[in-house]
Amino acid sequence: MSGRSFAQEKEATLTCFFSKSCHKCARLMEDVMPKVTVAFAGVLRVEYKDIDDAGNYKLLFDLKKEHSSDYKTDFPVLYLNGRFIDGRSDENLTFASISDFISGALAVHFVSGSPSGGDAGVIRHFENMGIYAVMVAALTDGINPCSF
């Protein structure tokens, strides 16, 4: 096994679909996404896709077709591990809501793989997790101990 930590080996990609003319998109990218990047550093990387590019717009709808029966889209749209959250409500675009969304989607991401790097890799993984990810995992485990 490699010496890399679990977080480094299994880093997930959050895709942010946005439009340059969208005020909600601008606010999300200026106010919230920098906090998300810091909170999930080493666990998550963010990829920005401008929907003014037809290829990015098609990618979004291909992902929606594959992973969701809900084709309504209010920008910005965040996609992670088959899950979506969008700008339908201002509440969806808060740091807390996006952190909860990411934590839920990351639970799916990390369960699908196995850690490498032995115990040290697992410890580094948990050291890199944000507090919201830990809180969501603890709450989920408290409700259903079989979930983890």
DSSP file (Angstrom, degrees, kcal/mol; ACC not computed):
  #  RESIDUE AA STRUCTURE BP1 BP2  ACC     N-H-->O    O-->H-N    N-H-->O    O-->H-N    TCO  KAPPA ALPHA  PHI   PSI    X-CA   Y-CA   Z-CA
    1    1 A M              0   0    0      0, 0.0   115,-0.0     0, 0.0     2,-0.0   0.000 360.0 360.0 360.0 152.4    0.0    0.0    0.0
    2    2 A S        -     0   0    0      1,-0.1   115,-0.3     2,-0.0     0, 0.0  -0.303 360.0-123.1 -77.3 165.4    1.1    3.5   -0.6
    3    3 A G  S    S+     0   0    0    113,-0.1    -1,-0.1   114,-0.1     2,-0.1   0.410  75.0 114.9 -87.4   1.5    2.1    5.9    2.1
    4    4 A R  S    S-     0   0    0      1,-0.1   112,-0.1     2,-0.1   117,-0.1  -0.368  71.8-107.8 -72.0 152.8   -0.5    8.5    1.1
    5    5 A S     >  -     0   0    0      1,-0.1     4,-2.3   110,-0.1     5,-0.2  -0.356  25.7-110.7 -75.9 161.5   -3.3    9.3    3.5
    6    6 A F  H  > S+     0   0    0    115,-0.6     4,-2.4   110,-0.3   116,-0.1   0.893 118.3  54.0 -56.0 -44.2   -6.8    8.1    2.9
    7    7 A A  H  4 S+     0   0    0    114,-0.4    -1,-0.2     1,-0.2     4,-0.1   0.901 109.8  46.8 -62.0 -42.2   -7.9   11.7    2.3
    8    8 A Q  H >4 S+     0   0    0      1,-0.2     3,-0.8     2,-0.2    -1,-0.2   0.903 115.1  45.6 -68.1 -40.1   -5.3   12.3   -0.4
    9    9 A E  H 3< S+     0   0    0     -4,-2.3    -2,-0.2     1,-0.2    -1,-0.2   0.851 121.3  36.6 -71.7 -34.3   -6.0    9.0   -2.2
   10   10 A K  T 3< S+     0   0    0     -4,-2.4    -1,-0.2    -5,-0.2    -2,-0.2   0.008  76.8 157.1-110.7  27.0   -9.8    9.4   -2.1
   11   11 A E    <   -     0   0    0     -3,-0.8    33,-0.2    -4,-0.1     2,-0.2  -0.327  32.2-143.7 -57.7 128.2  -10.1   13.1   -2.7
   12   12 A A  E     -a   44   0A   0     31,-2.5    33,-2.7    -5,-0.0     2,-0.5  -0.477   5.1-126.3 -91.6 163.2  -13.6   13.8   -4.1
   13   13 A T  E     -a   45   0A   0     31,-0.2     2,-0.6    -2,-0.2    68,-0.4  -0.956  13.4-161.4-117.0 119.2  -14.5   16.4   -6.7
   14   14 A L  E     -a   46   0A   0     31,-2.9    33,-2.9    -2,-0.5     2,-0.6  -0.872  14.3-152.1 -93.3 122.9  -17.3   18.9   -6.1
   15   15 A T  E     -aB  47  79A   0     64,-2.8    64,-2.5    -2,-0.6     2,-0.6  -0.874   5.8-161.7-102.7 125.6  -18.4   20.4   -9.4
   16   16 A C  E     -aB  48  78A   0     31,-3.0    33,-3.1    -2,-0.6     2,-0.5  -0.919   2.3-161.9-108.8 110.0  -19.9   23.9   -9.3
   17   17 A F  E     +aB  49  77A   0     60,-3.4    60,-2.2    -2,-0.6     2,-0.3  -0.819  27.1 157.4 -91.5 126.8  -22.0   24.9  -12.3
   18   18 A F  E     -a   50   0A   0     31,-2.2    33,-3.1    -2,-0.5     2,-0.4  -0.897  37.2-133.5-144.0 167.8  -22.4   28.6  -12.5
   19   19 A S    >   -     0   0    0     -2,-0.3     3,-1.5    31,-0.2     7,-0.2  -0.988  18.3-136.1-125.5 139.7  -23.1   31.5  -14.8
   20   20 A K  T 3  S+     0   0    0     -2,-0.4    -1,-0.1     1,-0.3     6,-0.0   0.757 107.5  52.0 -64.1 -24.2  -21.0   34.7  -14.9
   21   21 A S  T 3  S+     0   0    0      4,-0.0     2,-0.6    -3,-0.0    -1,-0.3   0.391  86.4 103.6 -93.0   3.3  -24.3   36.8  -15.1
   22   22 A C    <>  -     0   0    0     -3,-1.5     4,-2.1     1,-0.2     5,-0.1  -0.769  55.4-160.6 -92.9 120.6  -25.9   35.0  -12.1
   23   23 A H  H  > S+     0   0    0     -2,-0.6     4,-2.4     1,-0.2     5,-0.2   0.888  94.2  51.6 -67.0 -39.2  -25.9   37.1   -8.8
   24   24 A K  H  > S+     0   0    0      1,-0.2     4,-2.5     2,-0.2    -1,-0.2   0.887 109.4  51.7 -63.8 -37.7  -26.4   34.0   -6.6
   25   25 A C  H  > S+     0   0    0      2,-0.2     4,-2.6     1,-0.2     5,-0.2   0.932 109.7  48.3 -63.3 -46.0  -23.5   32.4   -8.4
   26   26 A A  H  X S+     0   0    0     -4,-2.1     4,-2.0     1,-0.2     5,-0.2   0.917 112.4  48.4 -62.1 -43.9  -21.2   35.3   -7.7
   27   27 A R  H  X>S+     0   0    0     -4,-2.4     4,-2.9     2,-0.2     5,-0.7   0.917 112.3  49.2 -63.3 -43.5  -22.2   35.5   -4.1
   28   28 A L  I  X>S+     0   0    0     -4,-2.5     5,-2.7     1,-0.2     4,-1.4   0.938 113.8  45.5 -60.1 -47.4  -21.7   31.7   -3.6
   29   29 A M  I  <5S+     0   0    0     -4,-2.6    -1,-0.2     3,-0.2    -2,-0.2   0.802 120.3  39.3 -70.8 -29.3  -18.3   31.9   -5.2
   30   30 A E  I  <5S+     0   0    0     -4,-2.0    -2,-0.2    -5,-0.2    -1,-0.2   0.874 129.8  23.0 -85.8 -40.2  -17.1   35.0   -3.3
   31   31 A D  I  <5S+     0   0    0     -4,-2.9     4,-0.3    -5,-0.2    -3,-0.2   0.833 130.6  24.8 -99.4 -37.5  -18.6   34.3    0.1
   32   32 A V  I >X<S+     0   0    0     -4,-1.4     4,-2.1    -5,-0.7     3,-0.6   0.879 108.1  61.0-102.5 -45.5  -19.2   30.6    0.6
   33   33 A M  H 3><S+     0   0    0     -5,-2.7     4,-2.6     1,-0.3     5,-0.2   0.835 100.2  56.5 -62.2 -34.9  -16.9   28.5   -1.7
   34   34 A P  H 3> S+     0   0    0      0, 0.0     4,-1.6     0, 0.0    -1,-0.3   0.907 110.0  47.0 -61.0 -37.2  -13.6   29.9   -0.1
   35   35 A K  H <> S+     0   0    0     -3,-0.6     4,-2.8    -4,-0.3    -2,-0.2   0.889 111.5  51.0 -67.7 -39.6  -14.9   28.6    3.3
   36   36 A V  H  X S+     0   0    0     -4,-2.1     4,-2.2     1,-0.2    -1,-0.2   0.921 107.5  53.3 -62.9 -44.3  -15.8   25.3    1.8
   37   37 A T  H  < S+     0   0    0     -4,-2.6    -1,-0.2     1,-0.2    -2,-0.2   0.890 113.8  42.3 -59.2 -41.2  -12.4   24.9    0.2
   38   38 A V  H >< S+     0   0    0     -4,-1.6     3,-1.2    -5,-0.2    -2,-0.2   0.926 113.5  51.4 -71.1 -45.8  -10.7   25.5    3.6
   39   39 A A  H 3< S+     0   0    0     -4,-2.8    -2,-0.2     1,-0.3    -1,-0.2   0.825 120.5  33.6 -63.6 -32.9  -13.2   23.3    5.6
   40   40 A F  T >X S+     0   0    0     -4,-2.2     4,-2.1    -5,-0.2     3,-1.9   0.045  82.9 151.5-113.5  25.3  -12.8   20.3    3.3
   41   41 A A  T <4 S+     0   0    0     -3,-1.2     4,-0.1     1,-0.3    -3,-0.1  -0.309  71.7  14.8 -58.4 135.7   -9.1   20.7    2.3
   42   42 A G  T 34 S+     0   0    0      2,-0.4    -1,-0.3     1,-0.1     3,-0.1   0.268 126.1  60.3  83.4 -12.3   -7.4   17.5    1.5
   43   43 A V  T <4 S+     0   0    0     -3,-1.9   -31,-2.5     1,-0.3     2,-0.4   0.637 108.9  27.8-113.1 -27.6  -10.8   15.7    1.2
   44   44 A L  E  <  -a   12   0A   0     -4,-2.1    -2,-0.4   -33,-0.2     2,-0.4  -0.995  56.0-162.1-143.3 138.4  -12.4   17.6   -1.6
   45   45 A R  E     -a   13   0A   0    -33,-2.7   -31,-2.9    -2,-0.4     2,-0.5  -0.948  20.6-135.1-118.7 148.8  -11.4   19.6   -4.6
   46   46 A V  E     -a   14   0A   0     -2,-0.4     2,-0.5   -33,-0.2   -31,-0.2  -0.871  14.3-167.5-108.2 132.3  -13.7   22.1   -6.3
   47   47 A E  E     -a   15   0A   0    -33,-2.9   -31,-3.0    -2,-0.5     2,-0.5  -0.978  12.0-148.2-117.6 126.8  -14.0   22.3  -10.1
   48   48 A Y  E     -a   16   0A   0     -2,-0.5     2,-0.5   -33,-0.2   -31,-0.2  -0.829  11.6-171.0-101.0 131.2  -15.9   25.3  -11.6
   49   49 A K  E     -a   17   0A   0    -33,-3.1   -31,-2.2    -2,-0.5     2,-0.5  -0.960  14.1-147.0-125.9 113.5  -17.9   24.9  -14.8
   50   50 A D  E >   -a   18   0A   0     -2,-0.5     3,-1.7   -33,-0.2     6,-0.3  -0.677   6.4-150.6 -79.1 121.0  -19.2   28.0  -16.5
   51   51 A I  T 3  S+     0   0    0    -33,-3.1     6,-0.2    -2,-0.5   -32,-0.1   0.547  88.0  81.5 -74.4  -4.8  -22.5   27.0  -18.2
   52   52 A D  T 3  S+     0   0    0    -34,-0.3     2,-0.6     4,-0.1    -1,-0.3   0.739  79.0  80.2 -67.2 -20.5  -21.9   29.6  -20.9
   53   53 A D  S X> S-     0   0    0     -3,-1.7     4,-2.0     1,-0.1     3,-0.7  -0.799  83.3-144.2 -84.3 119.1  -19.8   26.9  -22.4
   54   54 A A  H 3> S+     0   0    0     -2,-0.6     4,-2.5     1,-0.3     5,-0.2   0.823  97.6  57.9 -57.1 -34.4  -22.2   24.5  -24.1
   55   55 A G  H 3> S+     0   0    0      2,-0.2     4,-2.1     1,-0.2    -1,-0.3   0.890 107.2  46.8 -64.4 -39.2  -20.1   21.5  -23.2
   56   56 A N  H <> S+     0   0    0     -3,-0.7     4,-2.2    -6,-0.3    -2,-0.2   0.890 111.6  51.0 -68.7 -39.4  -20.4   22.3  -19.5
   57   57 A Y  H  X S+     0   0    0     -4,-2.0     4,-1.9    -7,-0.2    -2,-0.2   0.914 111.4  47.9 -63.6 -42.9  -24.2   22.9  -19.8
   58   58 A K  H  X S+     0   0    0     -4,-2.5     4,-2.4     1,-0.2    -2,-0.2   0.897 108.5  55.2 -64.2 -40.3  -24.5   19.5  -21.5
   59   59 A L  H  X S+     0   0    0     -4,-2.1     4,-2.5     1,-0.2    -2,-0.2   0.920 106.4  51.7 -57.8 -45.0  -22.4   17.9  -18.8
   60   60 A L  H  X S+     0   0    0     -4,-2.2     4,-2.5     1,-0.2    -1,-0.2   0.940 112.7  43.9 -58.1 -48.5  -24.8   19.2  -16.1
   61   61 A F  H  X S+     0   0    0     -4,-1.9     4,-2.3     1,-0.2    -1,-0.2   0.805 110.8  54.4 -72.8 -27.3  -27.9   17.8  -17.9
   62   62 A D  H  X S+     0   0    0     -4,-2.4     4,-2.0     2,-0.2    -1,-0.2   0.913 110.8  46.8 -65.8 -42.4  -26.2   14.5  -18.6
   63   63 A L  H  X S+     0   0    0     -4,-2.5     4,-2.6     2,-0.2     5,-0.2   0.908 112.5  49.9 -64.6 -41.7  -25.4   14.2  -14.8
   64   64 A K  H  X S+     0   0    0     -4,-2.5     4,-2.3     1,-0.2    -2,-0.2   0.917 110.5  50.3 -61.4 -43.3  -29.0   15.2  -14.0
   65   65 A K  H  < S+     0   0    0     -4,-2.3    -1,-0.2     1,-0.2    -2,-0.2   0.889 116.4  41.7 -62.0 -39.8  -30.3   12.6  -16.4
   66   66 A E  H  < S+     0   0    0     -4,-2.0    -2,-0.2     1,-0.1    -1,-0.2   0.851 129.6  22.7 -76.6 -36.1  -28.1    9.9  -14.9
   67   67 A H  H  < S+     0   0    0     -4,-2.6     2,-0.3    -5,-0.1    -2,-0.2   0.464 117.2  42.1-116.8  -2.8  -28.5   10.7  -11.2
   68   68 A S     <  -     0   0    0     -4,-2.3    -1,-0.1    -5,-0.2    15,-0.0  -0.999  46.6-154.9-149.9 146.4  -31.8   12.6  -10.7
   69   69 A S  S    S+     0   0    0     -2,-0.3     2,-0.8    -3,-0.1    -1,-0.1   0.445  80.1  91.9 -94.3  -2.1  -35.4   12.6  -11.8
   70   70 A D        +     0   0    0      1,-0.1    -1,-0.0    -6,-0.1    -2,-0.0  -0.827  46.5 172.8 -96.9 106.6  -35.5   16.4  -11.0
   71   71 A Y        +     0   0    0     -2,-0.8     2,-0.2     2,-0.0    -1,-0.1   0.473  42.6 112.3 -94.9  -1.8  -34.6   18.3  -14.2
   72   72 A K        -     0   0    0      2,-0.0     2,-0.4     1,-0.0    -2,-0.1  -0.526  49.9-169.4 -69.4 136.2  -35.5   21.7  -12.7
   73   73 A T        +     0   0    0     -2,-0.2     2,-0.5    14,-0.1     4,-0.1  -0.976  19.4 178.7-138.1 122.0  -32.3   23.7  -12.3
   74   74 A D        -     0   0    0     -2,-0.4    13,-2.6     2,-0.2    14,-0.3  -0.989  45.6 -87.1-118.7 121.3  -31.7   27.0  -10.5
   75   75 A F  S    S+     0   0    0     -2,-0.5   -51,-0.2    11,-0.2     2,-0.1  -0.423 100.8  50.6 -79.6 150.4  -28.1   28.2  -10.7
   76   76 A P  S    S-     0   0    0      0, 0.0    11,-1.0     0, 0.0     2,-0.4   0.557  72.3-172.9 -75.4 160.4  -25.7   27.8   -9.1
   77   77 A V  E     -BC  17  86A   0    -60,-2.2   -60,-3.4     9,-0.2     2,-0.4  -0.988   8.7-160.0-123.3 131.1  -25.7   24.0   -9.0
   78   78 A L  E     -BC  16  85A   0      7,-3.3     7,-1.8    -2,-0.4     2,-0.4  -0.925   8.2-168.2-109.5 137.1  -23.3   21.9   -7.0
   79   79 A Y  E     +BC  15  84A   0    -64,-2.5   -64,-2.8    -2,-0.4     2,-0.3  -0.988  14.0 160.9-127.7 132.7  -22.8   18.2   -7.9
   80   80 A L  E >   - C   0  83A   0      3,-2.2     3,-1.5    -2,-0.4   -66,-0.1  -0.892  68.2 -21.9-153.4 120.7  -21.0   15.6   -5.8
   81   81 A N  T 3  S-     0   0    0    -68,-0.4     3,-0.1    -2,-0.3   -67,-0.1   0.858 127.5 -43.1  50.8  47.1  -21.2   11.8   -6.0
   82   82 A G  T 3  S+     0   0    0      1,-0.3     2,-0.3   -14,-0.0    -1,-0.3   0.536 117.4 109.6  82.5   6.0  -24.5   11.6   -7.7
   83   83 A R  E <   -C   80   0A   0     -3,-1.5    -3,-2.2   -15,-0.0     2,-0.3  -0.862  47.7-160.9-118.2 151.6  -26.1   14.3   -5.5
   84   84 A F  E     +C   79   0A   0     -2,-0.3     2,-0.3    -5,-0.2    -5,-0.2  -0.943  12.8 179.4-129.5 149.3  -27.2   17.9   -6.4
   85   85 A I  E     +C   78   0A   0     -7,-1.8    -7,-3.3    -2,-0.3     2,-0.2  -0.970  19.4 178.2-141.5 140.5  -28.0   21.1   -4.5
   86   86 A D  E >   -C   77   0A   0     -2,-0.3     3,-0.6    -9,-0.2    -9,-0.2  -0.723  43.0 -87.3-136.9-174.7  -28.9   24.2   -6.3
   87   87 A G  T 3  S+     0   0    0    -13,-2.6   -12,-0.2   -11,-1.0   -10,-0.1   0.041  76.5 120.2 -87.2  26.2  -30.0   27.8   -5.9
   88   88 A R  T 3  S+     0   0    0    -14,-0.3     2,-0.3   -12,-0.1    -1,-0.2   0.867  85.6  19.5 -58.5 -36.2  -33.7   27.2   -5.5
   89   89 A S  S X  S-     0   0    0     -3,-0.6     3,-0.8   -15,-0.1     4,-0.5  -0.966  76.2-125.5-132.5 152.6  -33.6   28.8   -2.1
   90   90 A D  G >  S+     0   0    0     -2,-0.3     3,-1.2     1,-0.2    -1,-0.1   0.822 110.0  65.7 -63.0 -29.4  -31.1   31.1   -0.5
   91   91 A E  G >  S+     0   0    0      1,-0.3     3,-1.4     2,-0.2     6,-0.3   0.843  92.9  60.6 -61.8 -33.6  -30.9   28.6    2.4
   92   92 A N  G <  S+     0   0    0     -3,-0.8    -1,-0.3     1,-0.3    -2,-0.2   0.741 101.2  55.6 -63.7 -21.9  -29.4   26.1    0.0
   93   93 A L  G <  S+     0   0    0     -3,-1.2    -1,-0.3    -4,-0.5    -2,-0.2   0.208  82.3 109.5-102.0  15.3  -26.5   28.4   -0.6
   94   94 A T  S <> S-     0   0    0     -3,-1.4     4,-2.5     1,-0.1     5,-0.2  -0.526  79.1-116.3 -85.0 158.8  -25.3   28.9    3.0
   95   95 A F  H  > S+     0   0    0      1,-0.2     4,-2.6     2,-0.2     5,-0.2   0.903 115.9  52.2 -58.5 -42.0  -22.1   27.5    4.3
   96   96 A A  H  > S+     0   0    0      2,-0.2     4,-2.3     1,-0.2    -1,-0.2   0.928 111.4  45.1 -63.2 -45.9  -24.0   25.3    6.7
   97   97 A S  H  > S+     0   0    0     -6,-0.3     4,-2.4     1,-0.2    -1,-0.2   0.912 115.4  46.6 -65.1 -42.6  -26.3   23.8    4.0
   98   98 A I  H  X S+     0   0    0     -4,-2.5     4,-2.8     2,-0.2    -1,-0.2   0.884 111.2  52.2 -69.1 -37.0  -23.5   23.2    1.6
   99   99 A S  H  X S+     0   0    0     -4,-2.6     4,-2.8    -5,-0.2    -2,-0.2   0.913 110.8  47.9 -63.4 -42.3  -21.3   21.6    4.3
  100  100 A D  H  X S+     0   0    0     -4,-2.3     4,-2.4     2,-0.2    -2,-0.2   0.922 112.1  49.9 -62.7 -43.7  -24.2   19.3    5.2
  101  101 A F  H  X S+     0   0    0     -4,-2.4     4,-2.2     2,-0.2    -2,-0.2   0.936 113.6  45.3 -58.7 -48.3  -24.7   18.5    1.5
  102  102 A I  H  X S+     0   0    0     -4,-2.8     4,-3.1     1,-0.2     5,-0.2   0.917 111.0  52.7 -64.0 -44.2  -21.0   17.7    1.1
  103  103 A S  H  X S+     0   0    0     -4,-2.8     4,-1.7     1,-0.2    -1,-0.2   0.912 110.8  47.4 -59.9 -43.3  -20.8   15.7    4.3
  104  104 A G  H  X S+     0   0    0     -4,-2.4     4,-1.1     1,-0.2    -1,-0.2   0.917 115.1  45.0 -63.5 -43.7  -23.6   13.5    3.1
  105  105 A A  H  X S+     0   0    0     -4,-2.2     4,-1.8     1,-0.2    -2,-0.2   0.851 110.7  54.1 -70.1 -34.7  -22.2   13.0   -0.3
  106  106 A L  H  X S+     0   0    0     -4,-3.1     4,-3.1     1,-0.2     5,-0.3   0.833  98.9  62.6 -69.3 -30.7  -18.7   12.3    1.1
  107  107 A A  H  X S+     0   0    0     -4,-1.7     4,-1.6    -5,-0.2    -1,-0.2   0.913 106.9  45.1 -58.5 -41.1  -20.1    9.6    3.3
  108  108 A V  H  X S+     0   0    0     -4,-1.1     4,-1.1     2,-0.2    -1,-0.2   0.909 113.1  51.6 -65.6 -43.0  -21.0    7.8    0.1
  109  109 A H  H  < S+     0   0    0     -4,-1.8     4,-0.3     1,-0.2     3,-0.3   0.920 113.5  41.3 -62.0 -47.5  -17.6    8.6   -1.4
  110  110 A F  H >< S+     0   0    0     -4,-3.1     3,-0.8     1,-0.2    -1,-0.2   0.789 108.4  58.9 -77.9 -27.2  -15.5    7.2    1.5
  111  111 A V  H 3< S+     0   0    0     -4,-1.6    -1,-0.2    -5,-0.3    -2,-0.2   0.817  99.0  61.4 -68.6 -28.3  -17.6    4.1    2.2
  112  112 A S  T 3< S+     0   0    0     -4,-1.1    -1,-0.2    -3,-0.3     2,-0.2   0.654 108.3  43.0 -75.0 -14.1  -17.0    3.0   -1.4
  113  113 A G  S <  S-     0   0    0     -3,-0.8  -103,-0.0    -4,-0.3     0, 0.0  -0.610  78.1-122.6-119.6-179.6  -13.2    2.7   -0.9
  114  114 A S        -     0   0    0     -2,-0.2    -3,-0.1  -108,-0.0    -2,-0.0  -0.983  31.6-107.7-127.3 143.0  -10.9    1.5    1.7
  115  115 A P        -     0   0    0      0, 0.0     2,-0.3     0, 0.0     3,-0.2  -0.275  29.6-160.4 -68.6 150.4   -8.2    3.6    3.4
  116  116 A S        +     0   0    0      1,-0.1  -110,-0.3  -112,-0.1  -107,-0.1  -0.797  64.3  59.9-120.2 169.9   -4.6    3.1    2.7
  117  117 A G  S  > S-     0   0    0   -115,-0.3     4,-1.5    -2,-0.3     3,-0.5   0.616  98.4-109.9  88.5  12.7   -1.6    4.1    4.7
  118  118 A G  H  > S-     0   0    0      1,-0.2     4,-1.6     2,-0.2     3,-0.4  -0.150  71.9 -28.0  63.0-158.1   -2.6    2.0    7.7
  119  119 A D  H  > S+     0   0    0      1,-0.2     4,-2.5     2,-0.2    -1,-0.2   0.844 138.7  58.6 -60.9 -35.4   -3.8    3.6   11.0
  120  120 A A  H  > S+     0   0    0     -3,-0.5     4,-2.5     1,-0.2    -1,-0.2   0.889 104.4  51.4 -63.6 -38.6   -1.7    6.7   10.3
  121  121 A G  H  X S+     0   0    0     -4,-1.5     4,-2.1    -3,-0.4  -115,-0.6   0.901 110.5  48.0 -63.9 -41.3   -3.6    7.3    7.0
  122  122 A V  H  X S+     0   0    0     -4,-1.6     4,-2.2     2,-0.2    -2,-0.2   0.913 111.6  50.1 -65.3 -43.0   -7.0    7.0    8.7
  123  123 A I  H  X S+     0   0    0     -4,-2.5     4,-2.0     1,-0.2    -2,-0.2   0.921 110.7  49.1 -62.8 -44.0   -5.9    9.4   11.5
  124  124 A R  H  X S+     0   0    0     -4,-2.5     4,-1.5     1,-0.2    -1,-0.2   0.884 108.2  55.7 -63.0 -37.2   -4.7   11.9    8.9
  125  125 A H  H  X S+     0   0    0     -4,-2.1     4,-0.7     1,-0.2     3,-0.5   0.951 110.4  43.3 -59.0 -49.9   -8.0   11.5    7.1
  126  126 A F  H  < S+     0   0    0     -4,-2.2     3,-0.4     1,-0.2    -1,-0.2   0.808 109.1  57.8 -70.3 -28.4  -10.0   12.4   10.2
  127  127 A E  H  < S+     0   0    0     -4,-2.0    -1,-0.2     1,-0.2    -2,-0.2   0.824 107.1  49.9 -67.0 -29.9   -7.7   15.3   11.0
  128  128 A N  H  < S+     0   0    0     -4,-1.5    -1,-0.2    -3,-0.5   -85,-0.2   0.604  89.3 102.4 -84.3 -12.6   -8.4   16.8    7.6
  129  129 A M  S  < S-     0   0    0     -4,-0.7   -89,-0.1    -3,-0.4     2,-0.1  -0.445  74.3-119.0 -74.0 144.3  -12.2   16.6    7.9
  130  130 A G     >  -     0   0    0     -2,-0.1     4,-1.6     1,-0.1     3,-0.2  -0.349  25.5-109.1 -74.8 162.5  -14.1   19.7    8.8
  131  131 A I  H  > S+     0   0    0      1,-0.2     4,-2.6     2,-0.2     5,-0.2   0.848 117.7  57.1 -62.7 -35.1  -16.2   19.9   12.0
  132  132 A Y  H  > S+     0   0    0      1,-0.2     4,-2.6     2,-0.2    -1,-0.2   0.889 104.2  51.9 -66.5 -37.5  -19.4   19.7   10.0
  133  133 A A  H  > S+     0   0    0     -3,-0.2     4,-2.2     2,-0.2    -1,-0.2   0.913 112.1  46.3 -63.1 -41.8  -18.5   16.4    8.4
  134  134 A V  H  X S+     0   0    0     -4,-1.6     4,-2.5     2,-0.2    -2,-0.2   0.907 112.2  50.6 -66.8 -41.9  -17.7   14.9   11.8
  135  135 A M  H  X S+     0   0    0     -4,-2.6     4,-2.5     2,-0.2    -2,-0.2   0.915 111.4  47.3 -64.1 -42.6  -21.0   16.3   13.2
  136  136 A V  H  X S+     0   0    0     -4,-2.6     4,-2.7     2,-0.2    -1,-0.2   0.917 112.9  49.3 -65.0 -42.4  -23.1   14.9   10.4
  137  137 A A  H  X S+     0   0    0     -4,-2.2     4,-2.5    -5,-0.2    -2,-0.2   0.909 112.0  48.5 -62.6 -42.1  -21.3   11.5   10.7
  138  138 A A  H  X S+     0   0    0     -4,-2.5     4,-2.2     2,-0.2    -2,-0.2   0.913 112.6  47.8 -65.1 -42.8  -21.9   11.4   14.5
  139  139 A L  H  X S+     0   0    0     -4,-2.5     4,-2.0     2,-0.2    -2,-0.2   0.928 113.0  48.2 -63.8 -44.9  -25.6   12.3   14.1
  140  140 A T  H  X S+     0   0    0     -4,-2.7     4,-2.7     1,-0.2     7,-0.2   0.912 112.8  48.1 -61.7 -43.1  -26.1    9.7   11.4
  141  141 A D  H  < S+     0   0    0     -4,-2.5    -1,-0.2     1,-0.2    -2,-0.2   0.857 109.8  53.4 -66.2 -35.2  -24.3    7.1   13.5
  142  142 A G  H  < S+     0   0    0     -4,-2.2    -1,-0.2    -5,-0.2    -2,-0.2   0.867 113.8  41.8 -66.7 -36.2  -26.4    8.1   16.5
  143  143 A I  H  < S+     0   0    0     -4,-2.0    -2,-0.2     1,-0.3    -1,-0.2   0.902 135.8  13.5 -76.7 -42.9  -29.7    7.6   14.6
  144  144 A N    ><  -     0   0    0     -4,-2.7     3,-2.4    -5,-0.2    -1,-0.3  -0.817  63.1-170.3-138.4  94.6  -28.6    4.4   12.8
  145  145 A P  G >  S+     0   0    0      0, 0.0     3,-0.7     0, 0.0    -1,-0.1   0.710  86.8  62.7 -59.7 -20.0  -25.5    2.7   14.2
  146  146 A C  G 3  S+     0   0    0      1,-0.2    -5,-0.1     2,-0.2    -2,-0.0   0.536  80.5  84.1 -81.4  -5.6  -25.4    0.4   11.2
  147  147 A S  G <         0   0    0     -3,-2.4    -1,-0.2    -7,-0.2    -6,-0.1   0.729 360.0 360.0 -73.0 -19.9  -24.9    3.2    8.8
  148  148 A F    <         0   0    0     -3,-0.7    -1,-0.2    -4,-0.3    -2,-0.2   0.373 360.0 360.0-120.8 360.0  -21.1    3.3    9.4
